[in-house]
């Protein structure tokens, strides 16, 4: 029996673990613009990440929401759509895989995957931590309103009926 028609590498993982792996690698690539991983993972990551970049290039609200959903982070999704994609000047082939030396421990083939175009991120200055509100409230607690008595209203209603 042949393995025809089965696409993608298994990596010895279940489906949800593979999806989480690709999502994590894509997030790291967006955040750092270049990552070092094993060659099979880099080869599997390239189409996943290039589809995200193509989605981000379209730039509509639906595409932005898909990118955010597939990266799992609003900040990284917006970073890709608003900062990285405008700096990419090509229509396809956004990523480059460069082979590196084998890993020392298990001799696994290593690779570096990075953007072909140079990406410059504007590093925002670290924001000051927000001042926390005191745990004890300074405003007095409101007391629940007392229930209004309905008996005087009934007497008034019966008095009106008697007048007629």
FIKEKE-571147 format. One record per residue: residue number from 1; chain; x, y, z of N, C-alpha, C in turn. Coordinates in Angstrom, 3 decimals, padded with zeros to 6 digits. Atoms other than C-alpha are relative to their C-alpha. Layout:
BEGIN
(NUM, "A", (X, Y, Z), (X, Y, Z), (X, Y, Z))
...
***
This chain:
BEGIN
(1, "A", (000.845, -001.176, 000.000), (000.000, 000.000, 000.000), (000.893, 001.243, 000.000))
(2, "A", (-000.822, -001.197, 000.154), (001.392, 003.398, -001.008), (-000.620, 001.172, 000.742))
(3, "A", (000.449, -001.180, -000.737), (001.159, 006.708, 000.749), (-000.371, 001.119, -000.978))
(4, "A", (000.388, -001.005, 000.982), (-000.314, 008.521, -002.260), (-001.120, 000.860, 000.558))
(5, "A", (001.084, -000.905, -000.369), (-002.449, 011.573, -001.619), (000.021, 000.475, 001.437))
(6, "A", (-000.106, -000.473, -001.382), (-001.327, 012.108, 001.986), (000.992, 001.145, 000.007))
(7, "A", (-000.933, -001.129, 000.015), (000.118, 015.579, 002.240), (000.343, 000.426, 001.418))
(8, "A", (-000.431, -000.497, -001.299), (002.036, 017.086, 005.119), (000.768, -001.038, 000.789))
(9, "A", (-000.798, 000.877, -000.855), (004.473, 015.660, 007.603), (-000.708, -000.214, 001.317))
(10, "A", (000.677, 000.343, -001.254), (003.285, 013.953, 010.772), (000.760, 000.492, 001.226))
(11, "A", (-000.858, -000.394, -001.116), (006.222, 014.852, 013.064), (-000.235, -000.848, 001.243))
(12, "A", (000.247, 000.860, -001.136), (005.142, 011.980, 015.313), (-000.977, 000.599, 000.997))
(13, "A", (000.943, -000.689, -000.871), (002.318, 014.122, 016.687), (-001.425, -000.203, -000.486))
(14, "A", (001.413, 000.004, 000.365), (-001.461, 014.151, 016.739), (-000.312, 001.265, -000.796))
(15, "A", (000.364, -001.118, 000.868), (-003.313, 016.561, 014.469), (-000.019, 001.335, 000.740))
(16, "A", (000.082, -001.258, -000.734), (-004.045, 019.193, 017.115), (001.379, 000.470, 000.476))
(17, "A", (-001.355, -000.371, -000.398), (-000.433, 019.093, 018.297), (000.785, 000.566, -001.180))
(18, "A", (-000.656, -000.526, 001.198), (000.808, 019.609, 014.725), (-000.490, 001.403, -000.310))
(19, "A", (000.549, -001.326, 000.260), (-001.536, 022.562, 014.287), (000.543, 001.019, 000.994))
(20, "A", (-000.554, -000.891, -001.013), (-000.338, 024.081, 017.561), (001.478, 000.287, -000.282))
(21, "A", (-001.408, -000.180, 000.346), (003.271, 023.550, 016.451), (000.144, 001.024, -001.121))
(22, "A", (-000.067, -000.947, 001.120), (002.682, 025.386, 013.159), (-000.392, 001.402, 000.436))
(23, "A", (000.434, -001.304, -000.505), (000.834, 028.187, 014.942), (001.107, 000.649, 000.824))
(24, "A", (-001.080, -000.533, -000.822), (003.672, 028.586, 017.439), (001.204, 000.417, -000.821))
(25, "A", (-001.129, -000.358, 000.860), (006.364, 028.561, 014.759), (-000.313, 001.255, -000.806))
(26, "A", (000.387, -001.180, 000.774), (004.435, 031.103, 012.673), (000.025, 001.251, 000.878))
(27, "A", (-000.023, -001.139, -000.920), (004.014, 033.375, 015.712), (001.431, 000.427, 000.297))
(28, "A", (-001.402, -000.318, -000.263), (007.730, 033.156, 016.490), (000.641, 000.660, -001.222))
(29, "A", (-000.540, -000.582, 001.228), (008.555, 033.942, 012.852), (-000.471, 001.440, -000.166))
(30, "A", (000.522, -001.364, 000.117), (006.292, 037.002, 012.841), (000.652, 000.911, 001.034))
(31, "A", (-000.544, -000.812, -001.085), (007.652, 038.211, 016.155), (001.485, 000.309, -000.186))
(32, "A", (-001.456, -000.157, 000.072), (011.382, 037.679, 015.451), (000.526, 000.167, -001.420))
(33, "A", (-000.351, -000.103, 001.419), (011.434, 037.781, 011.575), (000.957, -001.075, -000.485))
(34, "A", (-000.886, 001.082, 000.389), (013.817, 034.808, 011.583), (000.086, -000.984, 001.156))
(35, "A", (-000.113, 001.008, -001.049), (013.841, 031.527, 013.467), (000.855, -001.155, -000.492))
(36, "A", (-000.830, 001.158, 000.288), (016.095, 028.500, 013.639), (-000.756, -001.235, 000.493))
(37, "A", (000.746, 001.208, -000.338), (014.364, 025.098, 013.573), (000.523, -001.146, -000.860))
(38, "A", (-000.443, 001.126, 000.830), (014.731, 021.664, 012.014), (-000.456, 000.219, -001.441))
(39, "A", (000.302, -000.175, 001.421), (014.659, 021.459, 008.236), (-001.410, -000.463, -000.370))
(40, "A", (001.372, 000.392, 000.350), (011.414, 019.430, 007.963), (-001.052, 000.962, 000.560))
(41, "A", (000.953, -000.956, -000.565), (009.613, 021.864, 010.291), (000.006, 001.301, -000.796))
(42, "A", (-000.095, -001.226, 000.795), (010.888, 024.825, 008.270), (-000.694, -000.182, -001.344))
(43, "A", (000.645, 000.257, 001.287), (009.722, 023.214, 005.032), (-001.518, -000.079, 000.134))
(44, "A", (001.439, 000.085, -000.244), (006.297, 022.596, 006.537), (-000.568, 001.364, 000.394))
(45, "A", (000.444, -001.317, -000.444), (006.103, 026.100, 008.016), (-000.141, 000.970, -001.164))
(46, "A", (-000.005, -000.974, 001.081), (006.804, 027.929, 004.760), (-001.370, 000.179, -000.650))
(47, "A", (001.317, -000.234, 000.614), (003.430, 027.290, 003.022), (-001.028, 000.543, 000.989))
(48, "A", (000.935, -000.483, -001.017), (001.529, 027.869, 006.277), (000.155, 001.506, 000.198))
(49, "A", (-000.258, -001.416, -000.257), (003.200, 031.243, 006.893), (-000.232, 000.849, -001.253))
(50, "A", (000.206, -000.783, 001.214), (003.076, 032.344, 003.251), (-001.484, 000.203, -000.287))
(51, "A", (001.447, -000.187, 000.136), (-000.678, 031.763, 003.178), (-000.497, 001.080, 000.954))
(52, "A", (000.356, -001.059, -000.946), (-000.961, 033.955, 006.296), (000.390, 001.376, -000.555))
(53, "A", (-000.474, -001.274, 000.528), (001.086, 036.698, 004.636), (-000.854, 000.432, -001.182))
(54, "A", (000.862, -000.328, 001.136), (-000.990, 036.520, 001.451), (-001.354, 000.486, 000.492))
(55, "A", (001.259, -000.447, -000.606), (-004.149, 036.820, 003.582), (000.149, 001.411, 000.534))
(56, "A", (-000.227, -001.313, -000.598), (-002.654, 039.803, 005.395), (000.164, 001.080, -001.065))
(57, "A", (-000.179, -000.977, 001.074), (-001.772, 041.488, 002.083), (-001.330, 000.500, -000.537))
(58, "A", (001.318, -000.428, 000.467), (-005.458, 041.584, 001.131), (-000.535, 001.117, 000.895))
(59, "A", (000.229, -001.107, -000.915), (-006.005, 043.683, 004.250), (-001.425, 000.301, 000.408))
(60, "A", (001.370, -000.265, -000.415), (-009.781, 043.493, 004.647), (-000.241, -000.453, 001.429))
(61, "A", (000.327, 000.351, -001.373), (-011.512, 043.021, 007.966), (-000.070, -001.513, 000.179))
(62, "A", (000.103, 001.453, -000.070), (-012.306, 039.371, 007.256), (001.381, -000.637, -000.015))
(63, "A", (-001.353, 000.546, 000.097), (-008.693, 038.694, 006.267), (000.792, 000.273, 001.278))
(64, "A", (-000.674, -000.323, -001.259), (-007.407, 040.476, 009.376), (-000.456, -000.939, 001.104))
(65, "A", (000.517, 000.889, -001.034), (-009.671, 038.371, 011.574), (000.489, -001.428, -000.192))
(66, "A", (-000.542, 001.332, 000.257), (-008.500, 035.172, 009.871), (001.462, -000.089, 000.434))
(67, "A", (-001.415, -000.006, -000.403), (-004.854, 036.116, 010.427), (000.099, -000.042, 001.518))
(68, "A", (-000.011, -000.004, -001.464), (-005.582, 036.863, 014.083), (-000.390, -001.368, 000.533))
(69, "A", (000.443, 001.322, -000.451), (-007.403, 033.542, 014.452), (001.090, -001.046, -000.216))
(70, "A", (-001.006, 001.023, 000.307), (-004.610, 031.553, 012.815), (001.312, 000.215, 000.741))
(71, "A", (-001.180, -000.209, -000.831), (-001.864, 033.207, 014.841), (-000.335, -000.159, 001.473))
(72, "A", (000.413, 000.142, -001.388), (-003.868, 033.101, 018.050), (000.329, 001.200, 000.856))
(73, "A", (-000.382, -001.189, -000.752), (-002.766, 036.599, 019.036), (-000.428, 001.242, -000.771))
(74, "A", (000.440, -001.236, 000.636), (-004.352, 039.953, 018.288), (001.207, 000.877, -000.319))
(75, "A", (-001.158, -000.859, 000.196), (-001.036, 041.768, 018.702), (000.833, -000.458, -001.198))
(76, "A", (-000.811, 000.507, 001.116), (000.856, 039.488, 016.293), (-000.748, 000.110, -001.323))
(77, "A", (000.796, -000.156, 001.225), (-001.989, 039.525, 013.773), (000.036, 001.428, -000.507))
(78, "A", (-000.052, -001.401, 000.398), (-002.073, 043.305, 013.775), (001.407, 000.412, -000.405))
(79, "A", (-001.381, -000.275, 000.386), (001.735, 043.448, 013.631), (000.255, -000.459, -001.434))
(80, "A", (-000.192, 000.524, 001.349), (001.703, 041.287, 010.520), (-000.727, 000.867, -001.025))
(81, "A", (000.800, -000.745, 000.975), (-001.080, 043.236, 008.790), (000.463, 001.452, -000.117))
(82, "A", (-000.269, -001.434, 000.017), (-000.054, 046.774, 009.776), (001.464, 000.370, -000.196))
(83, "A", (-001.409, -000.380, 000.034), (003.765, 046.690, 009.997), (000.801, -000.814, -001.013))
(84, "A", (-000.864, 000.859, 000.820), (005.294, 043.703, 008.205), (-000.428, -000.011, -001.466))
(85, "A", (000.477, 000.154, 001.380), (003.119, 043.321, 005.107), (000.235, 001.248, -000.861))
(86, "A", (-000.283, -001.156, 000.860), (003.441, 046.950, 003.894), (001.463, 000.089, -000.443))
(87, "A", (-001.415, -000.045, 000.367), (007.233, 046.446, 003.805), (000.385, -001.089, -001.000))
(88, "A", (-000.299, 001.083, 000.939), (007.018, 043.330, 001.590), (-000.336, 000.487, -001.405))
(89, "A", (000.140, -000.564, 001.336), (007.514, 044.276, -002.051), (-000.302, -001.036, -001.079))
(90, "A", (000.167, 001.055, 001.000), (006.870, 040.929, -003.772), (-001.394, -000.595, 000.064))
(91, "A", (001.330, 000.598, 000.100), (003.781, 039.023, -004.851), (-000.081, -001.381, 000.641))
(92, "A", (-000.034, 001.331, -000.622), (004.851, 035.609, -003.549), (001.444, -000.309, 000.360))
(93, "A", (-001.356, 000.375, -000.382), (007.868, 033.783, -002.149), (000.561, 000.923, 001.065))
(94, "A", (-000.372, -000.957, -001.037), (008.045, 035.838, 001.030), (001.088, -000.524, 000.939))
(95, "A", (-000.898, 000.595, -000.990), (010.193, 033.403, 003.036), (001.157, -000.721, -000.662))
(96, "A", (-001.206, 000.672, 000.472), (013.667, 031.947, 002.625), (000.428, -001.020, 001.041))
(97, "A", (-000.525, 001.038, -000.888), (014.971, 028.679, 004.081), (001.481, -000.172, -000.311))
(98, "A", (-001.442, 000.164, 000.134), (018.726, 028.498, 004.667), (000.421, -001.187, 000.847))
(99, "A", (-000.450, 001.168, -000.749), (020.270, 025.174, 005.650), (001.195, 000.364, 000.878))
(100, "A", (-001.072, -000.216, -000.965), (022.543, 025.187, 008.686), (000.670, -001.328, 000.317))
(101, "A", (-000.657, 001.234, -000.427), (024.859, 022.649, 010.291), (-000.966, -000.857, 000.804))
(102, "A", (000.842, 000.924, -000.750), (023.345, 019.576, 011.905), (000.084, 000.307, 001.496))
(103, "A", (000.044, -000.233, -001.439), (022.297, 019.819, 015.541), (000.961, -000.955, 000.689))
(104, "A", (-001.074, 000.761, -000.623), (024.997, 018.581, 017.872), (-000.498, -001.251, 000.730))
(105, "A", (000.443, 001.116, -000.833), (022.946, 016.307, 020.125), (-000.488, -001.202, -000.777))
(106, "A", (000.602, 001.132, 000.717), (020.974, 014.212, 017.651), (000.269, 000.023, -001.501))
(107, "A", (-000.400, -000.082, 001.404), (022.488, 015.240, 014.293), (-001.191, 000.310, -000.917))
(108, "A", (001.165, -000.368, 000.812), (019.127, 016.609, 013.090), (000.380, 001.150, -000.934))
(109, "A", (-000.298, -001.101, 000.922), (019.346, 018.812, 009.987), (-000.731, 001.268, 000.440))
(110, "A", (000.566, -001.259, -000.471), (018.775, 022.435, 011.001), (-000.107, 000.984, -001.150))
(111, "A", (000.196, -001.023, 001.024), (017.556, 025.399, 008.978), (-000.443, 001.291, 000.670))
(112, "A", (000.476, -001.296, -000.452), (016.866, 029.073, 009.392), (-001.019, 000.484, -001.014))
(113, "A", (001.033, -000.514, 000.889), (013.642, 030.467, 007.959), (-000.188, 001.471, 000.342))
(114, "A", (000.083, -001.440, -000.220), (013.371, 034.228, 007.486), (-000.687, 000.652, -001.193))
(115, "A", (000.601, -000.761, 001.088), (011.714, 036.904, 005.367), (001.064, 000.335, -001.027))
(116, "A", (-000.934, -000.347, 001.061), (013.340, 037.575, 001.996), (000.266, 001.506, 000.034))
(117, "A", (-000.149, -001.446, -000.094), (012.694, 041.324, 002.243), (000.422, 000.381, 001.416))
(118, "A", (-000.431, -000.463, -001.314), (014.282, 043.255, 005.079), (-001.170, 000.692, 000.694))
(119, "A", (001.119, -000.534, -000.772), (011.707, 044.042, 007.746), (000.562, 000.829, 001.141))
(120, "A", (-000.412, -000.872, -001.101), (012.217, 046.976, 010.098), (-001.208, 000.221, 000.893))
(121, "A", (001.072, -000.205, -000.968), (010.104, 047.012, 013.201), (000.306, 001.243, 000.803))
(122, "A", (-000.149, -001.147, -000.880), (009.553, 050.241, 015.055), (-000.178, -000.493, 001.416))
(123, "A", (000.060, 000.481, -001.371), (010.394, 049.274, 018.597), (-000.618, 001.087, 000.876))
(124, "A", (000.598, -001.010, -000.870), (007.953, 051.139, 020.835), (000.707, 000.039, 001.344))
(125, "A", (-000.613, -000.134, -001.319), (009.267, 052.489, 024.098), (-000.848, -000.746, 001.013))
(126, "A", (000.797, 000.743, -000.979), (008.260, 050.360, 027.060), (-000.920, 000.939, 000.758))
(127, "A", (000.992, -000.828, -000.677), (005.089, 051.778, 028.551), (000.154, -000.143, 001.509))
(128, "A", (-000.048, 000.057, -001.452), (004.972, 052.660, 032.209), (-001.146, -000.859, 000.493))
(129, "A", (001.088, 000.842, -000.497), (002.970, 050.180, 034.237), (-001.148, 000.865, 000.508))
(130, "A", (001.183, -000.742, -000.415), (-000.572, 051.359, 034.894), (-000.116, -000.036, 001.516))
(131, "A", (000.173, -000.065, -001.446), (-001.287, 052.514, 038.409), (-001.227, -000.796, 000.383))
(132, "A", (001.105, 000.842, -000.434), (-003.454, 050.027, 040.232), (-000.886, 000.779, 000.965))
(133, "A", (000.946, -000.638, -000.901), (-006.569, 051.176, 042.001), (000.108, -000.662, 001.364))
(134, "A", (-000.051, 000.622, -001.325), (-006.679, 050.647, 045.764), (-001.062, -001.076, 000.124))
(135, "A", (000.921, 001.130, -000.161), (-008.328, 047.436, 046.845), (-001.254, 000.404, 000.759))
(136, "A", (001.136, -000.444, -000.798), (-010.570, 049.238, 049.351), (-000.650, 001.170, -000.711))
(137, "A", (000.731, -001.061, 000.671), (-013.241, 051.409, 047.830), (-000.139, 001.188, 000.939))
(138, "A", (000.119, -001.203, -000.810), (-013.299, 055.014, 049.039), (-001.426, 000.528, 000.032))
(139, "A", (001.391, -000.462, 000.012), (-016.956, 055.551, 048.147), (-000.821, -000.876, 000.926))
(140, "A", (000.820, 000.811, -000.898), (-019.553, 054.464, 050.663), (-000.891, -000.946, -000.799))
(141, "A", (000.824, 001.002, 000.678), (-021.490, 051.362, 049.752), (-001.457, 000.441, 000.036))
(142, "A", (001.416, -000.376, 000.073), (-025.057, 051.972, 048.614), (-000.823, -001.072, 000.690))
(143, "A", (000.903, 000.927, -000.668), (-027.776, 050.434, 050.736), (-001.145, -000.308, -000.950))
(144, "A", (001.122, 000.303, 000.879), (-030.553, 048.608, 048.927), (-001.214, 000.824, 000.411))
(145, "A", (001.179, -000.835, -000.261), (-033.668, 050.727, 048.599), (-001.079, -000.834, 000.670))
(146, "A", (001.080, 000.703, -000.703), (-036.523, 049.810, 050.930), (-001.189, -000.151, -000.937))
(147, "A", (001.151, 000.239, 000.863), (-039.563, 048.318, 049.257), (-001.122, 000.956, 000.392))
(148, "A", (001.100, -000.930, -000.253), (-042.400, 050.789, 048.909), (-001.236, -000.786, 000.418))
(149, "A", (001.219, 000.666, -000.473), (-045.580, 049.908, 050.723), (-001.098, 000.215, -001.025))
(150, "A", (001.053, -000.088, 001.005), (-048.453, 049.163, 048.403), (-001.381, 000.177, 000.621))
(151, "A", (001.309, -000.096, -000.651), (-051.268, 049.309, 050.971), (-000.641, 001.369, -000.173))
(152, "A", (000.674, -001.294, 000.165), (-051.871, 053.112, 050.805), (-000.518, 000.196, -001.412))
(153, "A", (000.471, -000.155, 001.366), (-052.198, 052.909, 047.029), (-001.328, -000.743, -000.185))
(154, "A", (001.237, 000.759, 000.131), (-054.907, 050.258, 047.337), (-001.160, 000.771, 000.622))
(155, "A", (001.054, -000.789, -000.645), (-056.844, 052.457, 049.738), (-000.415, 001.144, -000.905))
(156, "A", (000.325, -001.117, 000.882), (-056.624, 055.339, 047.278), (-000.814, -000.499, -001.179))
(157, "A", (000.748, 000.549, 001.120), (-057.858, 053.114, 044.459), (-001.454, -000.313, 000.402))
(158, "A", (001.356, 000.325, -000.444), (-060.843, 051.913, 046.502), (-000.788, 001.261, 000.276))
(159, "A", (000.704, -001.273, -000.248), (-061.676, 055.487, 047.468), (-000.492, 000.571, -001.308))
(160, "A", (000.427, -000.532, 001.313), (-061.813, 056.477, 043.793), (-001.175, -000.792, -000.534))
(161, "A", (001.089, 000.821, 000.494), (-064.069, 053.549, 042.984), (-001.307, 000.370, 000.719))
(162, "A", (001.180, -000.337, -000.785), (-066.445, 054.552, 045.772), (-000.575, 001.342, -000.415))
(163, "A", (000.470, -001.330, 000.388), (-066.663, 058.130, 044.472), (-000.844, -000.065, -001.258))
(164, "A", (000.719, 000.081, 001.263), (-068.006, 057.017, 041.124), (-001.352, -000.454, 000.254))
***
